[in-house]
Amino acid sequence: MKPIQFQPVRTALAVMACSAALSAFAQQPVAANKEQTLRAAIQSNTGGKINVTAILSTPVPGIYAVQSDGEVFYTDETGRYSFVNASLIDTKERKDLTAALDEQVNKIDFKTLPLSLAIKEVHGNGKRTLAVFEDPNCPICKVFSKFLSQVPDVTVYHFMYPVISPESMGLASTAWCSSDRNKTWEAIMNGARPQKDTGCDVTGLKQILAFGAKYRILETPTMVLADGRRLVGAVPPEQFMAALDASVR
């Protein structure tokens, strides 16, 4: 999980909404004793990291707008739970409650993966298992693929997932149609760029793409662990290894 940043969403829509809302809030001041209680709670829950400049009421009962160094976030009447970057944050426990729910909602049952269409790589006893959807034109995928080649006691299912560019599809088709699919794909992920119009049946490759579309796999690399959790993008090695071990337990 990324460190929690106490900054609001910086989109044009959010800025316009906040500007309009603050005009209304200015007509609804918070009682002095309530403001003092909220300030103390926010300071306590965030370890003094938030400089509260103003607290304003909102049209929603029990929800308050907090101004901090020119930014705005929202908190409940306890000063513990806040909406930051479109996420609900438990400021006391430093937990992103939205991320935890999002992780649960976006789990993929490992048994539903079309494993027969993947390139299987086994290291050692292979007791730890994961699948990775990777594109040959994704720099992070290339780095992660090399990293995985050094991870012991793991079974990796590599799914060709050519979604970045037409060249990606050409490279994936070349590997798919190769007499040695594993070796060709490994070479491509290491920088080789063979482009062969073999004209073979790439139905399996299209099935992988359809699976990814169904489960909204929108970025590469996307890793699916044995317990169904997905990790996306440049996950720090220590975080990835901890998640991989936890998925076995």
TIMAR-272498 format. One record per residue (C-alpha): chain; y, x, z; residue number from 1. Coordinates in pm, whole numbers, plus 50000, padded with zeros to 5 digits. Example, Ala and Ser with C-alpha at 12.3 -4.5 7.8 and 13.67 -1.06 7.14 Angstrom:
2
<A,<49550,51230,50780>,1>
<A,<49894,51367,50714>,2>
//
This chain:
249
<A,<50000,50000,50000>,1>
<A,<50347,50127,49917>,2>
<A,<50589,50190,50203>,3>
<A,<50785,49875,50282>,4>
<A,<51140,49898,50150>,5>
<A,<51394,49667,50312>,6>
<A,<51580,49591,49991>,7>
<A,<51608,49261,49801>,8>
<A,<51498,49196,49446>,9>
<A,<51762,49336,49214>,10>
<A,<51742,49099,48920>,11>
<A,<52033,48922,48754>,12>
<A,<51898,48589,48870>,13>
<A,<51867,48707,49230>,14>
<A,<52220,48849,49230>,15>
<A,<52368,48525,49095>,16>
<A,<52168,48317,49341>,17>
<A,<52274,48532,49636>,18>
<A,<52640,48522,49532>,19>
<A,<52637,48144,49508>,20>
<A,<52439,48104,49828>,21>
<A,<52664,48328,50035>,22>
<A,<52964,48117,49945>,23>
<A,<52787,47817,50094>,24>
<A,<52660,48011,50395>,25>
<A,<53013,48117,50484>,26>
<A,<53079,47754,50576>,27>
<A,<52778,47750,50810>,28>
<A,<52829,48019,51076>,29>
<A,<52548,48105,51316>,30>
<A,<52608,48040,51683>,31>
<A,<52707,48358,51867>,32>
<A,<52408,48353,52101>,33>
<A,<52168,48297,51809>,34>
<A,<52322,48578,51611>,35>
<A,<52295,48814,51906>,36>
<A,<51928,48721,51958>,37>
<A,<51847,48773,51590>,38>
<A,<52029,49106,51574>,39>
<A,<51834,49232,51876>,40>
<A,<51503,49111,51733>,41>
<A,<51564,49271,51393>,42>
<A,<51666,49600,51553>,43>
<A,<51356,49596,51774>,44>
<A,<51109,49498,51502>,45>
<A,<51238,49750,51249>,46>
<A,<51282,50036,51493>,47>
<A,<51656,50035,51440>,48>
<A,<51623,50112,51068>,49>
<A,<51819,49806,50958>,50>
<A,<52198,49802,50998>,51>
<A,<52282,49432,51030>,52>
<A,<52638,49359,50921>,53>
<A,<52621,48978,50927>,54>
<A,<52382,48690,50982>,55>
<A,<52444,48360,50806>,56>
<A,<52267,48027,50810>,57>
<A,<52096,47879,50504>,58>
<A,<52016,47526,50388>,59>
<A,<51658,47586,50505>,60>
<A,<51610,47515,50877>,61>
<A,<51496,47825,51067>,62>
<A,<51573,48065,50779>,63>
<A,<51871,48302,50799>,64>
<A,<52040,48532,50550>,65>
<A,<52089,48885,50680>,66>
<A,<52347,49115,50527>,67>
<A,<52267,49484,50556>,68>
<A,<52478,49755,50388>,69>
<A,<52574,49531,50097>,70>
<A,<52226,49388,50053>,71>
<A,<52075,49056,50156>,72>
<A,<51730,48960,50284>,73>
<A,<51600,48654,50464>,74>
<A,<51438,48623,50804>,75>
<A,<51291,48352,51023>,76>
<A,<51437,48251,51356>,77>
<A,<51226,48511,51541>,78>
<A,<51367,48800,51337>,79>
<A,<51014,48925,51277>,80>
<A,<50913,48776,50941>,81>
<A,<51136,48852,50643>,82>
<A,<51143,48796,50269>,83>
<A,<51199,49132,50099>,84>
<A,<51148,49203,49727>,85>
<A,<50991,48857,49689>,86>
<A,<50736,48944,49957>,87>
<A,<50688,48809,50308>,88>
<A,<50703,49104,50548>,89>
<A,<50589,49128,50908>,90>
<A,<50858,49375,51014>,91>
<A,<50704,49440,51354>,92>
<A,<50363,49540,51218>,93>
<A,<50508,49687,50896>,94>
<A,<50273,49468,50690>,95>
<A,<50336,49315,50350>,96>
<A,<50172,48975,50401>,97>
<A,<50222,48878,50037>,98>
<A,<50042,49191,49916>,99>
<A,<49743,49109,50136>,100>
<A,<49726,48757,49993>,101>
<A,<49779,48885,49639>,102>
<A,<49491,49129,49688>,103>
<A,<49264,48845,49797>,104>
<A,<49367,48614,49512>,105>
<A,<49320,48883,49248>,106>
<A,<48975,49000,49351>,107>
<A,<48717,49018,49073>,108>
<A,<48354,48956,49160>,109>
<A,<48193,49284,49053>,110>
<A,<47886,49094,48933>,111>
<A,<48098,48917,48672>,112>
<A,<48197,49242,48500>,113>
<A,<48031,49294,48158>,114>
<A,<47873,49619,48276>,115>
<A,<47644,49643,47974>,116>
<A,<47956,49704,47762>,117>
<A,<48085,49989,47979>,118>
<A,<48027,50363,47962>,119>
<A,<47831,50447,48275>,120>
<A,<47891,50775,48458>,121>
<A,<47687,50869,48766>,122>
<A,<47760,51155,49005>,123>
<A,<47519,51254,49282>,124>
<A,<47354,50957,49448>,125>
<A,<47604,50719,49287>,126>
<A,<47617,50500,49599>,127>
<A,<47989,50428,49563>,128>
<A,<48065,50205,49266>,129>
<A,<48373,50114,49068>,130>
<A,<48486,50004,48725>,131>
<A,<48797,50131,48547>,132>
<A,<48979,49974,48252>,133>
<A,<49148,50256,48063>,134>
<A,<49352,50309,47747>,135>
<A,<49341,50640,47554>,136>
<A,<49722,50640,47521>,137>
<A,<49779,50591,47894>,138>
<A,<49881,50924,48056>,139>
<A,<49783,50806,48404>,140>
<A,<49441,50701,48271>,141>
<A,<49379,51053,48141>,142>
<A,<49470,51212,48473>,143>
<A,<49263,50959,48666>,144>
<A,<48964,51007,48436>,145>
<A,<48965,51381,48509>,146>
<A,<48998,51309,48878>,147>
<A,<48699,51072,48870>,148>
<A,<48488,51337,48701>,149>
<A,<48517,51541,49022>,150>
<A,<48442,51262,49271>,151>
<A,<48092,51304,49421>,152>
<A,<47833,51031,49481>,153>
<A,<47995,50767,49264>,154>
<A,<47894,50541,48977>,155>
<A,<48181,50473,48739>,156>
<A,<48182,50207,48469>,157>
<A,<48444,50303,48211>,158>
<A,<48573,50009,48009>,159>
<A,<48759,50090,47688>,160>
<A,<49069,49877,47715>,161>
<A,<49296,49952,47416>,162>
<A,<49607,49747,47489>,163>
<A,<49897,49990,47458>,164>
<A,<49920,50033,47080>,165>
<A,<49736,49983,46750>,166>
<A,<49636,50351,46768>,167>
<A,<49460,50275,47096>,168>
<A,<49246,50014,46925>,169>
<A,<49164,50258,46646>,170>
<A,<49055,50525,46891>,171>
<A,<48850,50280,47095>,172>
<A,<48681,50150,46779>,173>
<A,<48600,50506,46676>,174>
<A,<48434,50572,47013>,175>
<A,<48260,50234,47013>,176>
<A,<48107,50301,46673>,177>
<A,<48013,50661,46750>,178>
<A,<47650,50768,46767>,179>
<A,<47738,50921,47106>,180>
<A,<47980,50669,47257>,181>
<A,<48001,50847,47594>,182>
<A,<48080,51189,47452>,183>
<A,<48330,51059,47198>,184>
<A,<48519,50850,47455>,185>
<A,<48530,51143,47696>,186>
<A,<48675,51363,47422>,187>
<A,<48935,51099,47336>,188>
<A,<49038,51064,47700>,189>
<A,<49076,51444,47706>,190>
<A,<49317,51435,47411>,191>
<A,<49102,51428,47096>,192>
<A,<49232,51192,46828>,193>
<A,<48952,51111,46581>,194>
<A,<49022,50808,46361>,195>
<A,<48723,50691,46158>,196>
<A,<48695,50365,45969>,197>
<A,<48328,50309,46042>,198>
<A,<48336,49936,45988>,199>
<A,<48081,49876,46262>,200>
<A,<48061,49565,46479>,201>
<A,<48320,49585,46757>,202>
<A,<48238,49247,46910>,203>
<A,<48160,49413,47243>,204>
<A,<48502,49579,47247>,205>
<A,<48665,49242,47182>,206>
<A,<48462,49093,47467>,207>
<A,<48605,49354,47705>,208>
<A,<48956,49263,47592>,209>
<A,<48880,48894,47640>,210>
<A,<48750,48960,47991>,211>
<A,<49067,49151,48073>,212>
<A,<49283,48869,47941>,213>
<A,<49090,48611,48144>,214>
<A,<49137,48805,48467>,215>
<A,<49493,48911,48387>,216>
<A,<49428,49283,48371>,217>
<A,<49777,49370,48252>,218>
<A,<49807,49741,48328>,219>
<A,<49603,50057,48280>,220>
<A,<49435,50202,48460>,221>
<A,<49305,49907,48657>,222>
<A,<49020,49987,48895>,223>
<A,<48781,49725,49032>,224>
<A,<48596,49827,49348>,225>
<A,<48252,49707,49456>,226>
<A,<48407,49459,49700>,227>
<A,<48618,49306,49422>,228>
<A,<48953,49458,49510>,229>
<A,<49158,49593,49225>,230>
<A,<49379,49900,49231>,231>
<A,<49641,49942,48961>,232>
<A,<49827,50240,48822>,233>
<A,<49894,50574,48984>,234>
<A,<49717,50525,49317>,235>
<A,<49746,50837,49541>,236>
<A,<49409,51017,49563>,237>
<A,<49381,50981,49940>,238>
<A,<49453,50609,49918>,239>
<A,<49201,50565,49638>,240>
<A,<48927,50753,49825>,241>
<A,<48987,50551,50141>,242>
<A,<48963,50226,49944>,243>
<A,<48649,50348,49762>,244>
<A,<48477,50432,50091>,245>
<A,<48585,50104,50247>,246>
<A,<48443,49908,49952>,247>
<A,<48098,50047,50030>,248>
<A,<48119,49957,50399>,249>
//
